[in-house]
Amino acid sequence: MSGTDPEKEKRKIKSVQKMKEIMTNYYIEAKGAADTGKKVAWITSGGPVEPLIAMDVIPVYPENHGAMIGASKMGVELCEKAEEMGYPRELCSYARSDIGCSVTNGGPIGGLPKPDFLVCCNNICGTVMKWYEVASRYYGVPLFMLDTPFTHRKFPPAAKQYVIDQIYEYIEFLETQCGRKMDYDRMQEVGRLSVEGLRLWQEVLDSGAHKPAPITAFDAFFHLALIVTLRGTQETVDYYRQLRDEMKERIEQGIAMVPNEKYRLLWDNLPVWYRTKWLSEKFAAHGACLVGDTYTSAWSGVLPLIDEDNFLESMSQAYSQVYINVSLDIMINTLRRMIEKYDVDGVVMHSNRSCKPYSLGQYDLQRMVMEEYGLPTLMLEADMVDERSFSESQIETRIDAFMETIKS
């Protein structure tokens, strides 16, 4: 029996265990909500969760669940179940796998708890609107839809007011569902905790700019869960402070997540959930570290738009200008900042069959990056949950060729 590799153990992030405990307790609480008198709301990953937290509603994220399905390698079976029901394979695999889960109570946690109501924000895509309409009919519960205008260059005052008006309609909807008025002092405190959590999360991501990086994008994909799920809680703030401090210690101790880091790369688009470990090891074998990504930084990227003293109304602009609800002009500016901050040697783009808004325009972004920075770029065609769209041999060949280009 071989012993444990001490160097490998040293590189493990200790906070992982705490994250698992928090998420396990969160799902236990959500599944037992009916017994405790709490309400459960399904909400889109880019939706405004803070009012739910302020109203003591448990937020549940079908997209997070879809990521868990993908990571557990259960995506194909559940997607095929939805396809048998008449949903096309071209539809988002988060939607298909969750729809398949609803009718089978399958998946890694035996299905999601039944929602009392639904909150859908279309700042991430248009698919969520129809997906949540389907869920609303299936479960027989009310749905609130928050419409965020697409931002081409600027976010005009009229657009801001349009969303502000909806934020107050959203609060009225919550008051009706919960049978009580919003406590605005509590809402302000939740907003403060949300901003604090976002800042700490950004500090964690910023640690990847250190050479060598104490964390990779593949680690960030895992640690993202709390900033999406329980943003606005003290528990989230405490966790990210712990994780931030651990990153500082790793830097002080010279602990690199990729041993002998030689090349630094940036990732664009959602993870390939069922192959994160394989991809991580494949790049690491070349001495390459994915030091940053556009996906996990999308939540904290809106921090400059939030006014802590007027959190509720400044939410309107922040939630409307998330990374994939903006034009290519704004996207390329984000990429520029990240390329320079993390000092990368190349960019890896996941052309995601399931996420059209994120993948549309990637070839233009790829061209801009190559022309402006002369950086090698790699386009990987895959899917975030559905393994049928992943060709290991093809992707392995592309990664090897890409890394040879960087090395030459």
C-alpha positions in Angstrom: 0.0 0.0 0.0 1.5 3.3 -1.1 1.7 6.2 1.3 0.2 9.6 0.8 2.2 12.1 -1.3 3.1 14.9 1.2 3.6 17.4 -1.6 0.2 16.7 -3.0 -1.4 16.9 0.4 0.3 20.2 1.0 -1.3 21.7 -2.1 -4.8 20.8 -1.1 -7.0 23.7 0.0 -8.1 23.1 3.6 -11.2 25.2 3.3 -12.8 22.6 1.0 -14.1 20.6 3.9 -15.8 23.7 5.4 -17.5 24.4 2.1 -18.8 20.9 1.9 -20.2 21.1 5.4 -22.0 24.4 4.7 -23.5 23.2 1.4 -24.6 19.9 3.0 -26.4 21.8 5.8 -27.9 24.2 3.3 -29.5 21.4 1.2 -30.7 19.6 4.4 -32.4 22.8 5.5 -33.9 23.4 2.1 -35.2 19.8 1.9 -36.7 20.1 5.4 -38.2 23.6 4.9 -41.8 22.3 4.9 -41.2 20.9 8.4 -39.8 24.2 9.8 -42.3 26.5 8.2 -39.8 28.2 5.9 -40.5 29.0 2.3 -38.3 27.8 -0.6 -37.8 29.9 -3.8 -36.1 28.7 -6.9 -34.1 31.5 -8.4 -31.8 31.9 -11.4 -28.1 32.1 -10.7 -27.9 35.7 -11.8 -31.0 36.7 -9.9 -31.3 39.1 -6.9 -31.1 36.8 -4.0 -30.6 39.4 -1.3 -34.4 40.2 -0.9 -35.0 36.5 -0.4 -32.4 36.3 2.3 -33.9 39.4 4.0 -37.3 37.8 4.0 -35.9 34.5 5.4 -36.7 32.5 2.3 -34.4 29.7 1.4 -33.0 30.3 -2.2 -32.5 27.2 -4.3 -30.7 27.3 -7.7 -31.6 24.8 -10.4 -28.4 25.9 -12.3 -26.2 25.1 -9.3 -28.0 21.8 -9.1 -27.3 21.3 -12.8 -23.6 21.8 -12.1 -23.8 19.2 -9.4 -25.5 16.8 -11.8 -22.7 17.4 -14.3 -19.9 17.0 -11.7 -21.6 13.7 -10.6 -21.6 12.5 -14.2 -25.4 12.1 -14.2 -26.1 14.6 -16.9 -26.6 12.3 -19.9 -29.2 10.1 -18.2 -31.2 13.1 -17.0 -30.9 15.0 -20.2 -32.1 12.0 -22.1 -35.2 11.8 -19.8 -36.1 15.4 -20.7 -35.5 14.5 -24.4 -38.0 11.6 -24.1 -40.5 14.2 -22.8 -40.1 16.2 -26.0 -37.4 18.7 -25.0 -34.8 19.0 -27.8 -31.1 18.2 -27.3 -30.3 21.7 -28.5 -31.8 23.1 -25.3 -29.5 24.1 -22.4 -28.3 21.0 -20.5 -28.9 22.7 -17.1 -32.5 23.0 -18.1 -32.8 19.5 -19.5 -31.1 17.8 -16.6 -33.2 19.7 -14.0 -36.4 19.0 -15.9 -35.4 15.3 -16.1 -34.7 15.5 -12.3 -38.1 17.0 -11.4 -40.1 14.1 -12.8 -37.8 11.4 -11.4 -36.5 12.9 -8.1 -33.1 11.7 -9.4 -29.7 13.4 -9.4 -27.0 13.6 -6.8 -29.3 14.7 -3.9 -32.5 13.0 -5.0 -34.1 16.1 -6.6 -34.6 19.6 -5.4 -37.1 20.6 -2.7 -40.5 21.7 -4.2 -40.6 25.5 -4.6 -43.2 27.7 -3.0 -42.6 30.2 -5.7 -40.1 31.0 -8.5 -37.9 34.1 -9.2 -36.5 34.4 -12.7 -34.0 37.1 -13.9 -33.2 37.0 -17.7 -29.8 38.7 -17.3 -28.1 35.4 -18.0 -30.2 34.2 -21.0 -33.7 33.9 -22.5 -33.9 30.2 -21.9 -34.5 30.6 -18.2 -37.8 32.4 -18.9 -39.3 29.4 -20.6 -37.6 26.9 -18.2 -39.1 28.7 -15.2 -42.5 28.9 -16.9 -42.4 25.1 -17.3 -41.5 24.7 -13.6 -44.2 27.1 -12.6 -46.8 25.0 -14.4 -45.4 21.7 -13.3 -45.3 22.7 -9.6 -48.4 24.9 -9.7 -46.6 27.9 -8.0 -46.3 31.6 -8.8 -43.5 33.0 -10.8 -41.9 36.5 -10.7 -40.0 37.6 -13.8 -37.3 40.3 -13.6 -36.5 41.8 -17.0 -33.0 43.4 -17.3 -32.3 45.3 -20.5 -29.2 44.3 -22.5 -26.3 46.9 -22.1 -24.7 47.8 -25.4 -22.4 50.6 -24.4 -24.0 52.5 -21.5 -26.8 51.9 -19.1 -29.2 54.8 -19.6 -31.2 56.4 -16.7 -34.5 55.1 -18.2 -33.2 51.6 -18.2 -32.1 51.9 -14.6 -35.5 53.3 -13.5 -37.2 50.5 -15.4 -35.4 47.9 -13.3 -35.7 49.8 -10.1 -39.5 49.8 -10.5 -39.4 46.0 -11.0 -37.2 45.6 -7.8 -40.0 47.2 -5.8 -42.6 45.0 -7.6 -40.4 42.0 -6.7 -40.5 43.1 -3.0 -44.3 43.4 -3.2 -44.4 39.9 -4.7 -42.3 38.5 -1.8 -44.4 40.3 0.8 -47.5 38.6 -0.8 -45.9 35.2 -0.8 -44.5 35.5 2.7 -47.5 37.2 4.3 -45.5 40.0 5.9 -43.8 43.3 5.0 -40.2 43.7 4.1 -37.9 44.8 7.0 -35.8 47.5 5.2 -33.3 47.7 8.0 -32.7 43.9 7.6 -32.5 44.4 3.8 -29.8 47.0 4.2 -27.8 44.7 6.5 -28.1 41.9 4.0 -26.9 44.3 1.2 -23.9 45.2 3.3 -23.1 41.5 3.9 -23.5 40.8 0.2 -21.0 43.5 -0.8 -18.6 42.3 1.9 -18.8 38.8 0.6 -18.3 39.9 -3.0 -15.2 41.9 -2.0 -13.7 38.9 -0.2 -14.5 36.6 -3.1 -12.7 39.0 -5.4 -9.7 39.0 -3.1 -9.7 35.2 -3.3 -9.7 35.4 -7.1 -7.1 38.1 -7.1 -4.7 35.8 -5.3 -4.4 34.0 -8.7 -2.4 37.0 -10.0 0.5 35.9 -7.7 3.3 33.9 -9.3 3.0 31.0 -8.7 -0.8 31.0 -8.2 -2.1 29.5 -4.9 -5.4 28.7 -6.6 -6.6 27.8 -10.1 -9.8 28.5 -12.0 -10.8 24.9 -11.5 -10.6 25.5 -7.7 -12.6 28.7 -8.1 -15.4 26.8 -9.9 -15.9 24.8 -6.7 -15.6 27.6 -4.2 -18.0 29.8 -6.2 -21.1 28.0 -4.8 -21.6 30.2 -1.7 -21.3 33.6 -3.4 -24.1 32.4 -5.7 -26.2 30.5 -3.2 -26.0 32.4 0.1 -24.8 35.8 -0.9 -25.9 38.3 1.8 -25.3 36.0 4.8 -22.7 36.2 7.6 -21.8 32.6 7.0 -20.7 33.4 3.4 -18.6 36.4 4.6 -17.0 34.2 7.3 -16.2 31.5 4.8 -14.6 33.7 2.2 -12.6 35.5 4.9 -11.2 32.1 5.9 -10.5 31.2 2.2 -8.9 34.6 1.6 -6.7 34.1 4.6 -5.7 30.6 3.5 -4.7 32.0 0.1 -2.5 34.6 1.8 -0.9 31.8 3.9 -0.3 29.8 0.7 1.4 32.7 -0.9 3.6 33.3 2.1 4.6 29.7 2.2 5.2 29.5 -1.5 2.5 26.9 -2.1 1.7 26.6 -5.8 -1.4 24.8 -6.9 0.4 23.7 -10.1 3.9 22.4 -9.3 6.6 24.1 -11.3 4.1 26.6 -12.8 5.6 27.8 -16.1 2.6 29.0 -18.1 -0.4 31.1 -17.0 -3.8 30.8 -18.8 -7.2 32.4 -18.7 -10.5 30.5 -19.0 -13.6 31.8 -20.7 -17.2 30.4 -20.3 -18.7 27.9 -17.9 -16.7 24.8 -16.7 -17.0 21.4 -18.3 -18.3 20.1 -15.0 -17.8 16.4 -15.6 -14.2 16.9 -16.7 -12.8 19.6 -14.5 -10.3 17.2 -12.9 -9.2 15.7 -16.2 -8.7 19.2 -17.8 -6.9 20.5 -14.7 -4.5 17.6 -14.8 -4.1 17.8 -18.5 -3.0 21.5 -18.4 -0.9 20.9 -15.2 1.0 18.2 -17.0 2.3 20.9 -19.4 3.2 23.2 -16.4 0.2 25.3 -17.2 -2.0 26.9 -14.5 -5.5 28.4 -15.3 -5.0 31.4 -13.0 -8.3 33.2 -13.7 -11.6 33.0 -15.5 -14.5 35.2 -16.7 -17.2 32.9 -15.1 -16.4 33.1 -11.4 -15.5 36.7 -11.6 -18.8 37.7 -13.1 -20.5 38.0 -9.6 -17.8 40.3 -8.0 -17.2 42.1 -11.3 -20.3 44.3 -10.7 -18.9 45.7 -7.4 -18.1 49.1 -8.8 -21.8 49.5 -9.7 -23.1 48.9 -6.2 -23.8 51.7 -3.8 -23.8 50.3 -0.2 -25.8 53.2 1.1 -28.5 52.6 -1.6 -28.1 48.9 -2.2 -31.6 48.1 -3.2 -31.8 50.6 -6.1 -28.1 50.2 -7.2 -28.9 46.5 -7.6 -30.8 47.5 -10.7 -27.6 48.5 -12.5 -25.5 45.7 -11.0 -27.8 42.9 -12.0 -28.4 44.3 -15.5 -24.7 44.5 -16.3 -23.4 41.1 -15.5 -20.8 39.7 -17.9 -23.1 38.0 -20.4 -25.8 40.7 -20.5 -23.4 43.2 -22.1 -22.0 43.8 -25.6 -18.7 42.4 -27.0 -17.2 45.9 -26.6 -17.7 45.6 -22.8 -16.7 41.9 -22.8 -13.4 42.6 -24.5 -12.6 45.3 -21.9 -13.2 42.8 -19.2 -10.9 40.3 -20.9 -8.2 43.0 -21.4 -8.2 43.8 -17.7 -8.0 40.1 -16.8 -5.2 39.4 -19.3 -3.1 42.2 -17.8 -4.0 41.6 -14.2 -3.1 37.8 -14.3 -0.3 38.3 -16.8 -1.3 35.3 -18.9 0.4 33.5 -21.7 -2.7 32.3 -23.5 -6.5 32.1 -23.3 -8.7 29.0 -23.3 -12.3 29.4 -24.5 -15.0 26.8 -23.9 -17.4 27.1 -26.8 -20.3 25.8 -24.8 -23.0 24.0 -26.8 -25.5 24.7 -24.1 -24.9 28.4 -23.3 -25.5 30.4 -26.5 -25.3 33.9 -24.9 -21.9 33.1 -23.4 -20.5 31.4 -26.5 -22.0 33.8 -29.1 -19.2 36.2 -30.2 -16.3 34.1 -28.7 -14.7 33.8 -32.1 -14.7 37.6 -32.4 -13.2 37.9 -28.9 -10.6 35.3 -29.8 -9.6 37.3 -32.9 -9.4 40.6 -30.8 -7.2 38.9 -28.2 -4.9 37.5 -30.8 -4.6 40.8 -32.7 -4.2 43.0 -29.7 -2.0 40.9 -27.5 -0.6 38.3 -29.9 -1.6 35.6 -27.4 -2.3 32.0 -28.4 -5.9 31.0 -27.9 -7.6 27.7 -27.7 -11.3 27.0 -28.6 -12.6 23.8 -26.9 -16.0 22.6 -28.2 -18.0 20.9 -25.4 -20.9 21.2 -23.1 -21.2 22.0 -19.4 -23.3 19.0 -18.4 -24.0 16.7 -21.4 -21.0 14.4 -21.9 -22.2 13.4 -25.3 -20.8 16.7 -26.6 -17.3 16.0 -25.3 -14.6 14.3 -27.5 -11.7 13.4 -25.2 -9.3 12.5 -28.0 -10.1 15.6 -30.0 -9.7 17.9 -27.0 -6.6 16.3 -25.8 -5.0 16.8 -29.2 -6.0 20.4 -29.3 -4.6 21.1 -25.8 -1.3 19.4 -26.7 -1.0 21.5 -29.9 -2.0 24.7 -28.1 0.6 24.1 -25.4 3.3 23.5 -28.0 2.4 26.8 -29.6 2.9 28.5 -26.2 6.2 26.7 -25.5 7.7 27.5 -28.9 
